[in-house]
């Protein structure tokens, strides 16, 4: 393991909360597809299955930022455990209701409850930010490593959910997702030494973290970025079926994630000297440009190569985004700020999936790769239009940032270093 990765795990408790975070964020990639697989197998109704999955995603987009806002105020342990219990109870209720053939309104009620899922990934990133707040290089490596973990979850999660539901019993996928969430949250909540300090209510002036101008830009761009991911998933399945090898779609998408994992691992070893905002906009543009080769593919091998190259733009851009959030958002609202970017991503995935499904049916799978291309172009456009908001005022002057904490403790603040954080 390269030295930066060894260094980030020298801090006591870092290995443990990172492992707990892996289990806790697995349901993010398992719950939706697990519900679709379960419902479609038990009832054969793909329309209801897709609608239930979409309900979970939209409910999560509504609940997750509010849960994270409470975490910033009251601490992780006090908030994520009750939220987890609501989510797990709702998933188990949905499983029982589907198995019993309950009325559809009850199914959707449980699906809304299942969206009360704490953003465990944001909790872990907040711990990394707190742990390495005085060491920019280690924080950079931490966020890169976390992006790799995210990608790994999205490779392993759907395979587990679909595989278990189709080989054991239909309810196995969602049940395992609920189990992972319970284990991850209980394990993470038990680790008090690395938990970021809670901030009292009086420090939460100005309302939601989303009012931060720079964060609004990141969330908007991430909505289009999520549309890229959602569209590529759907179109790739359609393309593989059109080529007569539908089963190869999962392998092809795994290659897409593999490109991201490898690039993220390398990115964490590097020592970038340019400001995060500049690296971020270059990453968004690279992601948009990587959609062009997809318009030219004619078979699965060429598609796999194009997706591998496109995947290499993902993890580095995600890691830089988290560095920007840590730079822009006051520390009293850091967890909420990180969750808002994930929310934008989730909403974009849902919209991209819907648009891509329509495009595949209307124009065919090959031409439907135009959907992620358009999403990428819009992401780059919004990034350029909002770039000044990311650089117009330096984060160290904002109350509650890393530099502000150092000033309180009498430590010198290097503004140039802060601008290059991560």
C-alpha positions in Angstrom: 0.0 0.0 0.0 1.4 3.4 -1.0 2.7 5.5 1.9 -0.2 8.1 2.0 -2.6 5.3 2.6 -0.5 3.8 5.3 -0.3 7.2 6.9 -4.0 7.9 7.0 -4.6 4.6 8.9 -2.0 5.4 11.6 -4.5 7.4 13.5 -6.3 5.3 16.2 -9.7 4.2 15.2 -9.4 5.0 11.5 -9.4 1.4 10.4 -12.4 0.6 12.5 -14.7 3.4 11.4 -13.6 2.9 7.8 -14.6 -0.8 7.9 -17.9 0.1 9.7 -18.5 2.7 6.9 -18.1 0.1 4.2 -20.9 -2.1 5.7 -23.1 1.0 6.4 -23.0 2.3 2.9 -23.5 -1.0 1.1 -27.4 -0.6 1.3 -27.1 2.5 -0.8 -26.3 0.3 -3.8 -28.3 -2.7 -2.7 -31.7 -1.5 -1.5 -33.2 -0.2 -4.7 -32.1 -3.0 -7.0 -32.9 -5.6 -4.3 -36.5 -4.3 -4.1 -36.9 -4.4 -7.8 -35.6 -8.0 -7.9 -37.8 -9.1 -5.0 -41.0 -7.5 -6.2 -40.6 -8.6 -9.8 -39.9 -12.2 -8.8 -42.8 -12.4 -6.3 -45.4 -10.5 -8.3 -44.0 -10.2 -11.8 -45.0 -6.5 -11.8 -42.0 -4.5 -12.9 -43.9 -1.2 -12.9 -44.7 -1.4 -9.2 -41.1 -2.7 -8.5 -39.6 0.3 -10.3 -42.0 2.7 -8.6 -41.1 1.4 -5.2 -37.4 1.7 -5.9 -37.9 5.3 -7.1 -40.0 6.1 -4.0 -37.1 4.9 -1.7 -34.6 7.0 -3.7 -36.8 10.2 -3.6 -37.6 9.7 0.1 -33.9 9.3 0.8 -33.1 12.5 -1.1 -35.6 14.3 1.1 -34.7 12.8 4.5 -30.9 12.3 4.3 -29.9 16.0 4.4 -32.2 16.6 7.3 -30.7 13.6 9.2 -27.2 14.9 8.5 -28.2 18.3 9.7 -29.3 16.8 13.0 -26.0 14.9 13.2 -24.1 18.2 12.9 -26.1 19.6 15.8 -26.4 16.5 18.1 -23.6 14.1 17.1 -23.5 11.0 14.9 -24.3 8.4 17.6 -27.5 10.1 18.9 -29.0 10.5 15.4 -28.0 7.7 13.1 -29.2 4.9 15.4 -32.8 6.0 15.5 -32.8 6.8 11.8 -31.3 3.3 11.1 -34.1 1.7 13.2 -36.8 3.4 11.2 -35.1 2.4 7.9 -34.5 -1.2 8.9 -38.1 -1.6 10.3 -39.5 -0.2 7.1 -37.5 -2.5 4.8 -38.5 -5.5 6.9 -42.1 -4.3 6.8 -41.9 -3.9 3.0 -40.5 -7.5 2.7 -43.4 -8.8 4.8 -46.0 -6.8 3.0 -44.8 -7.9 -0.5 -44.6 -11.5 0.7 -48.2 -11.3 2.0 -49.6 -9.6 -1.1 -50.6 -6.5 0.9 -52.3 -3.5 -0.9 -50.0 -1.2 -2.8 -50.5 1.9 -0.7 -49.0 0.0 2.3 -46.0 -1.0 0.1 -45.4 2.6 -0.8 -45.7 3.7 2.9 -43.0 1.3 3.8 -40.9 2.4 0.9 -41.1 6.0 2.2 -39.9 4.8 5.6 -37.0 2.9 3.9 -35.8 6.2 2.6 -35.0 7.3 6.2 -31.4 6.0 5.6 -28.6 7.9 7.2 -25.8 8.9 4.8 -23.1 6.7 6.3 -20.6 7.8 3.6 -21.0 11.4 4.8 -20.5 10.4 8.4 -17.2 8.6 7.5 -16.0 11.6 5.4 -16.8 13.9 8.3 -14.6 11.7 10.5 -11.7 11.8 8.0 -12.1 15.6 7.8 -12.0 15.9 11.6 -9.1 13.5 12.0 -6.8 15.0 9.3 -8.0 18.6 9.4 -4.4 19.9 10.0 -2.8 17.7 7.3 -3.9 18.6 3.8 -2.0 15.7 2.1 -3.5 13.1 4.4 -7.0 14.6 3.9 -6.5 14.4 0.2 -5.5 10.7 0.5 -8.4 10.1 2.8 -11.0 11.4 0.4 -9.5 9.6 -2.5 -9.6 6.3 -0.5 -13.2 7.0 0.4 -14.1 7.4 -3.2 -12.5 4.1 -4.0 -14.6 2.5 -1.2 -17.8 4.1 -2.6 -17.0 2.6 -6.1 -16.3 -0.8 -4.5 -19.7 -0.8 -2.8 -21.4 -0.1 -6.1 -19.6 -3.0 -7.7 -20.2 -5.5 -5.0 -23.6 -4.4 -3.7 -25.8 -5.0 -6.8 -24.1 -8.4 -7.5 -24.9 -9.5 -3.9 -28.5 -8.2 -4.0 -29.4 -9.7 -7.3 -27.4 -12.9 -6.8 -28.9 -13.7 -3.4 -32.5 -12.8 -4.4 -32.3 -15.0 -7.5 -30.4 -18.0 -6.1 -31.7 -18.2 -2.5 -35.1 -16.5 -2.1 -36.5 -13.2 -3.4 -36.4 -11.4 -0.1 -32.7 -12.1 0.5 -31.3 -9.0 -1.2 -33.3 -6.4 0.7 -32.9 -8.3 4.0 -29.1 -8.4 3.6 -29.1 -4.7 2.8 -31.0 -4.0 6.1 -28.6 -6.2 7.9 -25.6 -4.4 6.5 -27.1 -1.0 7.5 -27.7 -2.2 11.1 -24.2 -3.6 11.5 -22.5 -0.6 10.0 -24.5 2.0 11.9 -24.2 0.2 15.3 -20.5 -0.3 14.8 -19.9 3.2 13.7 -22.0 4.7 16.5 -20.0 2.7 19.1 -16.7 4.5 18.1 -16.8 7.7 20.1 -13.1 8.6 19.9 -13.2 9.5 16.2 -16.6 11.1 16.2 -16.6 14.8 15.2 -17.8 17.1 17.9 -21.4 18.1 17.8 -22.1 21.8 17.4 -24.8 23.5 19.5 -27.9 24.9 17.9 -26.8 28.5 18.4 -23.9 28.0 16.0 -26.2 26.9 13.1 -27.0 30.4 12.0 -28.1 31.0 8.4 -30.2 27.9 8.0 -29.3 25.0 5.8 -25.9 24.3 4.5 -27.5 24.5 1.0 -27.6 28.2 1.3 -23.8 28.2 0.8 -23.4 29.6 -2.7 -20.5 27.3 -3.6 -22.4 24.2 -2.4 -25.4 25.1 -4.6 -23.1 24.9 -7.6 -21.7 21.5 -6.5 -25.2 20.0 -5.9 -26.5 21.3 -9.3 -23.5 19.9 -11.1 -23.8 16.6 -9.3 -27.4 16.3 -10.4 -26.2 16.2 -14.0 -23.3 14.0 -13.0 -25.8 11.5 -11.4 -27.8 11.6 -14.6 -24.6 10.4 -16.4 -24.3 7.4 -14.1 -28.0 6.5 -14.2 -28.2 6.8 -18.0 -25.1 4.7 -18.6 -26.4 1.9 -16.4 -29.7 1.7 -18.3 -28.3 2.2 -21.8 -25.5 -0.4 -21.2 -28.1 -3.0 -20.3 -30.0 -2.2 -23.4 -26.9 -2.2 -25.6 -25.8 -5.6 -24.3 -29.3 -7.0 -24.9 -29.2 -5.5 -28.4 -25.9 -7.3 -29.0 -27.4 -10.6 -27.8 -25.4 -10.8 -24.6 -27.6 -9.2 -21.9 -25.7 -11.1 -19.2 -22.5 -9.3 -20.1 -24.0 -5.9 -19.0 -23.0 -6.4 -15.4 -19.4 -7.3 -16.3 -19.2 -4.3 -18.7 -20.5 -1.9 -15.9 -18.0 -3.5 -13.5 -15.2 -2.4 -15.9 -16.6 1.1 -15.7 -16.3 1.0 -11.9 -12.9 -0.6 -12.1 -11.6 2.4 -14.1 -12.8 4.7 -11.3 -11.3 2.5 -8.5 -7.8 2.4 -10.1 -7.8 6.1 -10.9 -8.9 7.0 -7.4 -6.2 4.8 -5.9 -3.5 6.6 -8.0 -5.0 10.0 -7.3 -4.7 9.5 -3.6 -0.9 9.0 -3.9 -0.4 12.2 -5.9 0.4 15.6 -4.4 -1.7 18.1 -6.4 -0.6 21.7 -5.9 -3.4 23.4 -7.8 -6.5 24.7 -5.9 -9.3 22.2 -5.5 -11.8 24.3 -7.5 -9.5 24.3 -10.5 -9.0 20.5 -10.3 -12.7 20.0 -9.8 -13.8 21.9 -13.0 -11.1 20.0 -15.0 -12.5 16.7 -13.6 -16.1 17.7 -14.6 -14.9 18.6 -18.1 -12.9 15.4 -18.4 -16.1 13.5 -17.4 -18.1 15.3 -20.1 -15.4 14.6 -22.8 -15.2 10.9 -21.8 -18.8 10.5 -23.0 -17.8 11.2 -26.7 -16.2 7.8 -27.4 -19.5 6.1 -26.2 -21.2 7.6 -29.3 -18.8 5.6 -31.5 -18.9 2.1 -30.0 -20.2 -0.7 -32.1 -19.7 -3.8 -29.9 -19.2 -4.8 -26.3 -15.4 -4.9 -26.3 -15.1 -1.4 -27.6 -17.8 -0.3 -25.1 -15.9 -1.9 -22.3 -12.7 0.1 -23.3 -14.7 3.4 -23.6 -16.4 2.8 -20.2 -13.1 2.0 -18.5 -11.6 5.3 -19.7 -14.7 7.2 -18.7 -14.6 5.6 -15.3 -11.1 6.9 -14.7 -12.6 10.4 -14.4 -15.0 9.6 -11.6 -13.2 8.9 -8.3 -10.7 11.8 -8.6 -13.5 14.2 -9.3 -15.6 12.9 -6.4 -12.6 13.1 -4.0 -12.0 16.7 -5.1 -15.6 17.5 -4.6 -15.4 16.4 -1.0 -12.4 18.6 -0.5 -14.3 21.6 -1.9 -17.2 20.9 0.5 -14.8 20.8 3.4 -13.4 24.1 2.2 -16.6 25.9 1.5 -19.0 24.8 4.2 -18.7 25.8 7.9 -17.6 22.9 10.0 -20.8 23.1 12.0 -22.6 22.1 8.9 -20.0 19.8 7.2 -22.0 16.5 7.4 -25.1 18.1 6.0 -23.0 19.7 3.2 -21.5 16.4 2.2 -24.9 14.8 2.2 -26.4 17.4 -0.1 -23.9 16.5 -2.8 -24.9 12.8 -2.5 -28.6 13.9 -2.7 -27.9 15.8 -5.9 -26.2 12.7 -7.3 -29.2 10.4 -6.3 -31.8 12.7 -7.9 -29.7 12.8 -11.0 -29.4 9.0 -11.2 -33.2 8.7 -11.0 -33.7 11.3 -13.7 -31.0 9.9 -15.9 -32.3 6.4 -15.7 -35.8 7.5 -16.7 -34.5 9.6 -19.6 -32.3 6.8 -20.8 -35.1 4.2 -20.7 -37.2 6.5 -22.9 -34.3 7.0 -25.3 -33.6 3.3 -25.6 -37.2 2.6 -26.4 -37.4 5.5 -28.9 -34.0 5.6 -30.6 -32.3 2.3 -29.8 -29.5 1.6 -27.3 -26.6 2.8 -29.5 -28.1 6.3 -30.0 -29.3 6.4 -26.4 -25.7 7.1 -25.2 -26.5 10.6 -26.3 -28.3 11.0 -23.0 -25.2 10.8 -20.8 -23.4 12.9 -23.3 -26.0 15.7 -23.0 -25.9 15.3 -19.2 -22.1 15.7 -19.2 -22.3 18.8 -21.4 -24.8 20.4 -19.0 -22.7 19.5 -16.0 -19.7 21.2 -17.6 -21.8 24.2 -18.5 -23.2 24.7 -15.0 -19.7 24.2 -13.6 -18.3 27.0 -15.7 -21.2 29.3 -14.9 -20.8 28.7 -11.2 -17.0 28.6 -11.0 -16.7 32.1 -9.6 -18.8 31.1 -6.6 -16.2 28.5 -5.7 -13.4 31.0 -5.7 -15.0 34.4 -5.0 -14.3 34.3 -1.2 -11.7 32.2 0.6 -13.0 29.6 2.9 -10.6 30.3 5.8 -12.4 33.5 6.6 -15.7 31.7 7.1 -16.8 30.9 10.7 -16.3 27.3 11.7 -13.9 26.2 8.9 -10.6 24.4 9.6 -8.6 27.6 9.6 -11.0 29.3 12.0 -10.5 26.4 14.4 -6.8 26.8 14.2 -7.0 30.5 14.9 -9.1 29.7 18.0 -6.3 27.5 19.3 -3.6 30.0 18.5 -2.2 28.1 15.5 -0.9 29.9 12.5 -3.1 29.9 9.4 -1.5 29.6 6.0 -4.1 30.9 3.6 -2.4 29.5 0.5 -2.3 26.1 2.1 -5.9 26.3 3.0 -6.8 27.1 -0.6 -4.9 24.1 -1.7 -6.5 21.9 1.0 -6.7 18.2 -0.1 
